[in-house]
């Protein structure tokens, strides 16, 4: 949602940082052109 707001305002999302990534939800796949950094990644939900 935040990336959509940035793009609608004319910006470009180059990088994102998330505290916890839930890998089975495939959030990383929804942002293929964004360099995504996570602090903690859970492989199973």
C-alpha positions as CSV (number, residue, x, y, z in Angstrom):
1,X,0.0,0.0,0.0
2,X,2.8,2.4,0.8
3,X,4.6,1.7,-2.4
4,X,1.4,2.4,-4.3
5,X,1.1,5.8,-2.6
6,X,4.7,6.7,-3.5
7,X,4.2,5.7,-7.2
8,X,0.8,7.6,-7.4
9,X,2.6,10.7,-6.1
10,X,5.1,10.4,-9.0
11,X,7.9,8.8,-7.0
12,X,10.0,5.7,-7.5
13,X,10.4,3.0,-4.8
14,X,14.0,1.9,-5.0
15,X,14.3,0.1,-1.7
16,X,12.2,-1.1,1.3
17,X,13.0,-2.4,4.8
18,X,10.6,-4.6,6.8
19,X,11.1,-5.9,10.3
20,X,9.5,-9.3,9.9
21,X,9.0,-11.1,6.6
22,X,6.5,-14.0,6.5
23,X,8.0,-15.8,3.5
24,X,4.9,-18.0,2.7
25,X,2.8,-14.9,2.1
26,X,5.1,-14.0,-0.9
27,X,5.3,-10.3,-0.1
28,X,8.7,-10.2,-1.8
29,X,7.1,-11.4,-5.0
30,X,4.7,-8.5,-5.0
31,X,7.6,-6.0,-5.2
32,X,9.9,-7.6,-7.9
33,X,11.7,-4.3,-8.8
34,X,12.4,-3.2,-5.2
35,X,15.5,-4.1,-3.2
36,X,13.9,-5.6,-0.1
37,X,15.8,-5.9,3.2
38,X,14.4,-7.8,6.2
39,X,15.5,-8.0,9.8
40,X,13.8,-11.4,10.5
41,X,12.4,-13.9,8.0
42,X,10.1,-16.7,8.9
43,X,9.9,-19.5,6.4
44,X,6.9,-21.2,7.8
45,X,3.6,-19.7,9.0
